[in-house]
Amino acid sequence: MQKLLVALILGSSVFTQAAIAQVASYPNHQIKIISPFATGGIADGFSRIIAQGLSEAYGQPVIVENKTGGGGSIGADFVAKSPADGYTLIMGSIGTHAVNPYLVKSMPYDPFKDFVPVAFVLDAEGLLAVNPSVPVKNVSELISYIKANPGKVSYGSGGIGTASHLAGELFILTAKVDMTHIPYKGNALAITDLIGGQTQLMFATMPTILPYVKSDKLRGLAVTGATRDPSMPDLPSISETLPGFDVKNWIGLFAPAGTPPAIVKKLNAEVGKIMQQPAVQKKLESEGAKYYAMSPEAFGSFQKKESARWGKIIKSAGIKPE
């Protein structure tokens, strides 16, 4: 018995030393950030900004790999089943790590049990835009138009569970209108069809859709946040017509559950430095997005609150998992 106890103590000591060595040498080879959405979106764009910043800070290659599909579930499942060593991360979103359990019938992963929050990255303002052929100039006129054409108006989204999907469903619930949801594999494809007239409207993140509004290919009606956005003060918020309406897309880094806390803390600190660089702050401001410094624990609390909030909305709207 005594020999067994000694062996266990020695084994535990060796394991602890190995863990300490792993953290001390991190990173000593390539890090991979999985972007579960298509190129051209805000998750992909900021994955690359952070990858470049981490590579410069650590002196190791940091690459971004797109694994799309299933509203981000394919990429998230890949990371959930990856080694918990800090070398495979995911740029998660409100969809992949808060609402997919309510919207995807057969979830291949648990967004809470299978991951550890690493760093909040940003939340992005959304913009409600319509195809110029739709004869409306504000939210009130849009609601009247949809009610006059029940079932004939469709809205595109970047996929099931994305902020663009959630905003559409919240709009249907609060405005009491009938619209058809058309999910795409990413905002870029959805915007292309909106411009082409295959759909009539969309609630997209500001960075992805604003250029088309500025070039008059689309007509912007309102922002989706609770208040007007400082970058576009003349554009009203949907909440001015539908009180309580508030939807913003957020993204953040997650790692597989079991990743050493010291590695998570190290990544969190570095991401914070990257996001507060003047050039990155300027980009955030120009795109209607904001970064908030959060510890991994605070980010985890935020994730749970978002999931609970949207779970109630999804159930109230009667949305069934697909």
N, C-alpha and C positions, 0 to 999 in steps of 0.2 A: 504493500500500500504506500509506504514511504517512497519507494523507488518510482511508483507511478506518479505521485504528487510532484516529485522533483522533475520528472520528465515533462509533466504538464506545465510546470513553472518555466522550465527551460524552453519548451516549445513556444509558450506564450511570449517569452522574452525575444526569441528569434523572430516571431511574427511581428512584434512591436517594432523591433529594429528595422525589419524589412519595410514596414509601413512608413517609418520615419525617413528611411533612405529614399523611398518612392516619392514622398512629398518634397524632400530636399532637392532631388534632382529634376523635379517637374518644371517645365517640360524638357525632355531630352530627345524628342523626335516629333514628327509631324502631328498637328492637331487638325481634326476635321469638324467643320460646322455643317450640319445638315440643314438645308433650307427646304422645308416641306411644300413650298409653293413655287410657281413658275418664275422665271426671270422677269424683271421689269416691275415687280411689286416692291412694297416697302420692306417686307421681311428679307427678301433677297438682297436688296440694295444695302441695308444696314448690316446684314450678315457679312458682306464684303468689306464694309468700312471697319467693322470690328476685327475681321480676319487680318486685315492689313495692319491695324494697330497692334494686335497681339503678336503678330510676326515680328514687327519692329521692336517691340518690348522684350520679347523672349529670345529673339535670334533663332527661331525655328520656323519652318514653313507652316502656315495655317491656311487651309484651303476650304472652299465652300463647294458643297456638292448638293445639287437639287434632286430630291426624291419626292416627286409629286403624286397626287392622287388621293382619293378618299377624304377630301377636305383636310388634308394634311396628315391623315392617320397613317399612311404608308411610311412616310418619313419618321413620324413619331414612334411607330412600332419598331422600326429599325434601330433607333437610338435606345429605346427601352430595353432591347435585347443585346446591346453592345456592352463590352467590358466597362466596369465602373472605375475607370482609371484617369478620367479627365481628358482623354484624347479623342473622344467622340461626343459632341455636343449638338443640341438642336436649337434653332431659333423658333421657339414655340410662340403660339399666339392665343388670342381669346378663344379661337376655335379648338385648336389642338389640346389646350391645357385648361379649358374651363367649361365649354359647352358641348363638345362632341359626345360626351356620355348621354346627353339628352336627345341627340339628333342622329346618332349612328347606332343602328340596331345591334350589330355585332362588333363591339369595340375590341380590338386586338390587344389593347394595353389599358392600364389605369393611369390617368394623368397625375394622380397624387401618389399612389403607392410605388409606381415604377420610375419616378423621377425625383430629383432634388432641385429646387429652384436655385439658380446661380446668380443671375443679375437681371433686373428690369432694364429694358432698353429704351422704350418710348411708348407714348400713346399718340395716335395721329387723329387729327380732325378729319371728319368725313364731309362729303359734299353731295347733296342731292342734285343730280343733273338730268335733263331730259333731252331727247332728240329734238332738234329745232322744228320738226314737223308737228310736234305736240303743241296745240294752241293754248298754252298757259304761260303766265309770267311770274306766278308766285304759288306758294303752297296751298292757299285756299282755292285758287282756280284749279290746281291739280286735283285736289280732293273732289271738287264738283265734276271735273272731267271724268275721273275714274268711276264715280257713282253713275254718271250718265252713260257709261260704257262698261257695265259689269261683265267681268270675265274676259274682256277684250284687251286689257292693258297688261303687259308683262314687264317684269323687272329682272335684270340680270344681276348675278353676283359672282364673286370669285370662287364660289363653291359652298357646299353645305357647311354650316357652322362658322363661316367667315363673318366679319363685322358687316360686310355688305349684305349678307343674307339676314343677319339678326336685325339690322336696321329696317329692312323691308318688312319683316314680320311684325316688328314693333309698330311700324307705320300702319299696317293693315289692322292691327289690334286697336290702336288709339284713334285712327281716323274712321274706323268701321267701314272699310272699303274692301272690294274684291279684286285681287290681282293674282297673276300667275307668276310663280318663281321659276326662273331659268338659271340653273347653276352651271358655271363654266369651270375649267381648270385654270383658274387664275384671273385676276382683274383685267389683264391686258386683252385677253380674248373677249371678255364680256364688254369691254369698252369698244372694241372693234365692231362688234355686232350692234351696239347701241348707236354708234356713228352711222352704221349702215342701215339702221331702221328696223332691224330684226327684233329689237326690244324697244320699249318706249322710255324707260327711265332706269336709273341706277343710283345706289347709295355707295359711293366709292371713297377710298381714302384720298385725301387732298392731293398728295404728291402724284398719284397715278392719273388723276382725271383733270386736274387744274389746267395743264397745258392745252387741252382740247377745248376747255371753256374759254380760255384767253384767246384762242385762235378762231372762236365762234363756230367750231364744229359741233359743240354741244352748248346747251343753255343751263347755267347754274342757277338754282332757285334758293337754296338755303344750306347752311351747315348743319351737321347732325349732333353737334355737342350742345350742352345745356345753354351756352351763351354764345354771343357772336365772337368770331375769331379775330384777334388783333391784326392778323395779316390781311384780312378782308372785312374791315369794319362796316362796309356798306351792305354786306350780304347778311340777311336776317338768319336767325336760327329756327329750326323747325319748331322748337319749343315755344316760340312766340305765337304760333298757331295751334300747336298741340302741347299744352303745358305738361311738363314732366318728361318730354322726349329727350333722351340723352344717350347717344351711342358714339363711342370712340374705339378705334382699333388699337390694341396694345400688343406688343411683342416683347419677348425676353428670352434669355438663354437658360436652358435646362440641361442637366446631366443625368445619366442613369442613376437610379437609387443605389446607395452604397458607395458613391464616390467620396473619397476622404474629405472631411470638412475643411482641412487646411488647404486643399487644392481648390475647393469651392470658394473659400474666402479669398484666396490669391487671385482667382479669375474675377471675382466680384470687384475687387479693388482696381484691377487693371481696366476692366470695362468702364468703371466709373471715370477713370482718368481719360479714356478715349472719348467718352460721350461729353466730357466737359471741355474738350479742346475747342478753341475759338472757331476753327473752320467747321467742326461738326455742329456746334451750337448755331452757327449761321445757317447751315443747311437745314437744321431742324426748324428754325424760325421761318425760313422761306417756304417750308413745306407744311406748315401748320401742325407741327409735331412738338412734343415736349419730353424732356428726360427728367426723371425724378430719382435722386439718389436713394437707393433702398438696400438694406442688408439682405442676405439670402432669406433670413427669417421673415423680414417685413414683406418681401416679395411673395413668399409662400402664403402669408396671411391675405395679401391682396388677391392672389389667385383664388383662394377659397371663397372670399367675399364675392368676387365676380361670378364664380360658378353658381353660388347660391342665388344671387340676384337674377341671373339669366335663366336659371332653372325654373324659377317662379313665373317669369314672363313666358317662357316656352310652354309651360303647362297651361297657363291662362289662355294662350293663343290656340291651344289644342293641336300643337304641331306634333306629329307622330314621327318616331325614328324611322329613317329610311335605310 
